[in-house]
Amino acid sequence: MRLLEENYGDVQIFSDRPFGYKRYHVEWKHDGSSQMYSSIWYKKEKVIQIVEDTLIRNS
């Protein structure tokens, strides 16, 4: 089950915990792509920062 962490309109950040550690899924609606970040290497705040920086760079 995925939990919605953040919503930026065309971009949504979900989390799940399949093997005891969190994974963050970023779904980009404008082109249908998605990215996955492991909480072993990326904290929630870092994933949010990556998404916000990408949105700023692409606007």
N, C-alpha and C positions, 0 to 999 in steps of 0.2 A: 504494500500500500504506500502510495506517495503522499507526502504532506506538502502543501503549498507554502513555501517560505516567503517569497517575494513575488510581486506582480508589477511589471512595468508596461502594461498594455500589450505590446507585441512580444514581450519576453517574459517568461515565467521561470522561477527557480523552485524546483521541488527537491525534497529529500526523502530517502528511504534508508532502511537499515537491514540489508539482506544477510549479512554474515557477522553481525555484531558491531560493525562500524558504519558510520553514515557515509552515504554517497549523495552528492548534489547533482541534479540533472537540470541543465539550462536548455529550455526549448525556445527557439526563435521562430515565431509564427510567420514572419514575412518571407522566409525562404524554406521553412520546414526543417531546418537543421537542428541538431541537438548536440550538447556536450555533456560529459560526465566528469566530475571531480571527486576524488576520494578525500574523506576527512582525515586520512592519515597524513596527507601532504597539504591540504587546503582547509582552512577554517571557513566558517560561514561568512565572516566579514570579508575575507579575501575574495571569495567567489562573487559576493555582491560588488566589491570594488572592481573586479575584472569586468563584470557585466556593465556597470555604470560607465567605466572608462571606454568600453567598446561603443556604448550608445552615444556618448559625447563625441567620440572620434568619427562615427558614421552619420552624425546629424548635420 
